[in-house]
Amino acid sequence: MKKTMNSVKRTDGEKRMAVLRLELDYELATLYEAMMENDEEKKKECKRRLEKLRQELMRLQV
């Protein structure tokens, strides 16, 4: 039973990591756009979301 649960967790984690990478790419593109527009508020918000995504990605990699 433990092997089955670990297998399911690993599969879910791998799927979530793929989604996180796409979200990271999107946020980086948004940050780049904010930098080009010199929009300080948008840059702060993007950096905050990027930090949350990075933390989640780090938890999944452990």
N, C-alpha and C positions, 0 to 999 in steps of 0.2 A: 504494500500500500504506500509506503514512504517513497519508493522508487517511482511509482505512478504520479504521486503529487509533485515530486521534484521535477519530473519530466514536464508536467503541465505548467508549473511555475516557470521553467526555463523557456518553454515555447511562448508563453505570454510575455515574458521579459524580452525575448528577442523581437517580438512584434512591436512592443512598446518602444524599444530602442530604435527601430526603423522609423517609427512615427516621430520620435524625438529628433532624429537627425533631419527629417523634413521640416519640422517646426524650427529647428535651429537655423537651417538655411533660409527659411522665410524671414525670421527675425533679423538675421544678418543683412538680408536685402533691404528690409525696412529701415534698419539702422543706417545703412549706406545712403538710402534716400533722404533720411532725416539729416545726415551730415551734409549732403549736397544742398539741401534747403536751409541749412544752418538753423534748424528747429531744435532748440535746447530741450524743450519739454518732451518732444517725441523721442529724442535721443535718450533721455533719462528713463522713459518708460520702456524702450527697447532693451536697454541695458539691464533693467530690473527683470524683465521677462527672460532674457538670455541667462541671467544668473540662476533663476529658478529652474530653467531647462537643464543647465549644466549640472546643478545639484542632483536633479532627478536622474540624469544620465550616469553620474558617478555612483549613485546608490545602486543602479541596475547592474553596473559593471563589477561590483564587488561580489 
